[in-house]
Amino acid sequence: MTEIDRDTIKCVLMGTEDAVIQHRFVERYSDQLEQFLDHMAIAFTEWRNLDAQISKDVPGAHVSAFIYGAFHPHVVAMKLLISGLLVPAGNSQRYVLESLAAALLFSKPALGFLQRHIDNQYSPSKAVRDVRKYADDLNLSLNRTSLDMLERQSKLYSKASHPTMFSFASFITHDGEKSVHVLGGCFDPGKEFVYNKEIASRVSLASIFPNIVQGVRRNYCGAA
């Protein structure tokens, strides 16, 4: 077991180990991270244009806020991931999925979800389930496979929000035949299969963000 002393805790608290960990992730995943940057730059441009169009009243401002509430933590979640912080990265990703689903539901005011949210009578924690249920009413270009993926990922990341074997595994790495407890982040070669899947998933999700904004615009502005 590694020695976790005051200096180790201070290093984690001040983030002085982050650059070394991130450098290892960037070396390994530079191409995917470049794609992520490209997708997110386009996504934020699309959001900014929509925000200027619909945020002139309270309902529209709520719709816009939920889109931004997905895009912002998606960047933060990737930062946490390439800092070797799997559990916080999973927590943030669940927030992303729920915000996206809520924005889609709210884009069709006739369904009633937007007003219920404004009246504090709807929990966005149910949005992933509901967006799949009302997909036909939302006229989404996302196919059922994509909606199923949202639901599966939401359930997966919920495991990162509770004490489970999934979350406990992120606190331990291996040094030869020894188990080593980690404080803060790390780059663990033994978890590369997880990193590969998680980074690919985040890049893929970022790639459809512009389409989601366009779907929200089509629904909301068509109903206005």
C-alpha positions in Angstrom: 0.0 0.0 0.0 1.3 3.5 -0.8 2.0 5.9 2.0 -0.6 8.6 2.0 0.8 11.4 4.1 0.2 15.1 4.5 2.4 15.9 1.5 0.5 13.5 -0.7 -2.8 14.9 0.4 -1.5 18.5 -0.3 -0.3 17.4 -3.8 -3.8 16.1 -4.6 -5.5 19.1 -3.1 -3.5 21.6 -5.0 -3.6 19.7 -8.2 0.2 19.6 -8.7 0.1 16.0 -10.0 -2.6 16.7 -12.6 -0.2 17.9 -15.4 1.8 14.6 -15.2 -1.3 12.5 -15.4 -3.0 14.5 -18.1 0.2 14.4 -20.2 0.0 10.6 -20.2 -3.6 10.7 -21.3 -2.8 13.3 -24.0 0.1 11.2 -25.3 -2.2 8.1 -25.6 -5.4 9.8 -26.8 -4.3 12.9 -28.7 -6.3 12.2 -31.9 -9.5 11.5 -30.0 -9.1 14.6 -27.9 -8.5 16.7 -31.0 -11.8 15.4 -32.4 -13.5 16.2 -29.1 -12.3 19.8 -29.3 -13.6 20.1 -32.8 -17.0 18.7 -31.9 -17.4 20.9 -28.8 -16.4 24.1 -30.6 -19.1 23.5 -33.1 -21.6 22.6 -30.4 -21.0 25.7 -28.4 -21.4 27.8 -31.6 -24.8 26.1 -32.2 -25.9 26.7 -28.7 -24.8 30.4 -28.7 -26.9 30.9 -31.9 -29.9 29.2 -30.4 -29.6 31.1 -27.1 -29.7 34.4 -28.9 -32.9 33.2 -30.6 -34.9 31.7 -27.8 -33.7 33.1 -24.4 -35.8 36.3 -24.6 -38.5 34.7 -22.3 -38.4 32.5 -19.2 -39.4 29.2 -20.9 -36.8 29.7 -23.7 -34.1 30.6 -21.1 -34.8 27.3 -19.3 -34.4 25.3 -22.6 -31.2 27.1 -23.4 -29.8 26.6 -19.9 -30.3 22.9 -20.0 -28.4 22.7 -23.3 -25.5 24.7 -21.8 -26.0 22.5 -18.7 -25.1 19.5 -20.8 -22.2 21.0 -22.9 -20.3 22.6 -20.0 -20.1 19.5 -17.8 -19.3 17.4 -20.9 -16.0 19.3 -21.1 -15.5 19.1 -17.4 -16.2 15.3 -17.4 -13.6 14.8 -20.1 -11.1 16.9 -18.0 -11.8 14.7 -15.0 -11.4 11.6 -17.1 -8.0 12.6 -18.4 -7.0 13.6 -14.9 -7.6 9.9 -14.0 -10.7 10.6 -11.8 -13.1 7.9 -13.1 -15.8 8.3 -10.4 -16.2 12.1 -10.6 -16.0 11.8 -14.4 -18.9 9.3 -14.3 -20.9 11.6 -12.0 -20.5 14.5 -14.4 -21.4 12.4 -17.4 -24.7 11.3 -15.8 -25.5 15.0 -15.3 -24.7 15.5 -19.0 -27.2 12.8 -20.1 -30.0 14.0 -17.9 -29.5 17.6 -19.0 -29.6 16.6 -22.7 -32.7 14.5 -22.2 -34.4 17.3 -20.3 -33.6 19.9 -23.0 -35.1 17.6 -25.6 -38.3 17.1 -23.6 -38.6 20.8 -22.9 -38.2 21.7 -26.6 -41.8 20.5 -27.1 -43.8 22.7 -24.7 -47.0 21.0 -25.6 -45.9 17.9 -23.8 -46.0 19.8 -20.5 -42.6 18.9 -19.2 -41.2 22.5 -19.5 -44.0 24.1 -17.5 -43.9 21.4 -14.9 -40.2 22.0 -14.5 -40.7 25.8 -14.2 -43.3 25.1 -11.6 -40.8 22.8 -9.8 -43.0 19.8 -10.4 -40.7 17.7 -12.6 -37.4 16.1 -11.8 -34.9 16.0 -14.7 -33.6 12.8 -13.1 -36.4 11.1 -15.0 -35.7 12.8 -18.3 -33.6 10.0 -19.9 -36.5 7.6 -19.3 -39.1 10.1 -20.5 -37.3 11.2 -23.7 -37.2 7.6 -24.8 -40.9 7.2 -24.0 -41.9 10.4 -25.9 -39.4 10.1 -28.8 -42.1 9.9 -31.5 -43.7 13.1 -30.2 -40.4 14.9 -30.2 -39.7 14.0 -33.9 -36.1 13.2 -33.0 -33.6 12.3 -35.7 -31.9 10.1 -33.1 -32.8 6.5 -33.7 -33.9 4.0 -31.1 -30.4 2.6 -30.8 -29.1 6.0 -29.8 -31.9 6.5 -27.3 -31.2 3.0 -25.9 -27.5 4.1 -25.5 -28.5 7.1 -23.5 -30.5 5.0 -21.2 -27.8 2.4 -20.8 -25.1 5.0 -20.2 -27.3 6.8 -17.6 -27.7 3.5 -15.7 -24.0 2.8 -15.9 -22.9 6.2 -14.6 -25.4 5.9 -11.8 -23.0 3.3 -10.5 -20.4 6.0 -10.2 -22.8 7.9 -7.9 -22.9 5.2 -5.2 -20.4 3.0 -3.4 -20.2 0.0 -5.7 -17.4 -2.4 -6.9 -17.3 -0.2 -10.0 -16.4 2.9 -8.0 -14.1 1.1 -5.6 -12.1 -0.3 -8.5 -11.1 3.3 -9.5 -9.3 3.8 -6.1 -6.9 0.9 -6.7 -4.2 0.3 -9.3 -1.7 -2.5 -9.6 2.1 -2.3 -9.3 3.4 -5.7 -10.3 1.5 -8.2 -8.1 0.7 -5.6 -5.4 -2.5 -3.6 -5.1 -1.9 0.1 -4.6 -4.4 2.5 -3.2 -4.6 5.8 -5.1 -5.4 9.2 -3.7 -6.6 11.5 -6.4 -6.1 10.6 -10.0 -3.8 8.3 -11.9 -3.0 6.8 -15.3 -3.4 3.1 -14.7 -2.3 1.0 -17.8 -4.4 -1.8 -16.4 -7.5 0.3 -17.0 -6.8 1.3 -20.6 -9.7 -0.8 -21.8 -11.9 1.5 -19.7 -10.2 4.7 -20.8 -10.6 3.6 -24.5 -14.3 3.0 -24.1 -15.0 6.1 -22.0 -13.1 8.5 -24.3 -14.6 7.1 -27.4 -18.1 7.4 -25.9 -17.6 11.0 -25.0 -16.2 11.9 -28.4 -19.2 10.1 -30.1 -21.7 12.0 -27.9 -20.0 15.3 -28.6 -20.4 14.6 -32.3 -24.2 14.6 -32.1 -24.5 17.7 -30.0 -25.1 20.0 -33.0 -27.9 17.7 -34.2 -29.5 17.9 -30.8 -29.4 21.7 -30.8 -31.0 21.6 -34.3 -33.7 19.3 -33.0 -34.4 21.5 -30.0 -34.6 24.6 -32.3 -37.0 22.8 -34.7 -39.3 21.7 -31.9 -39.2 24.9 -29.8 -39.3 27.5 -32.5 -41.9 25.5 -34.5 -44.1 25.6 -31.4 -43.5 29.3 -30.6 
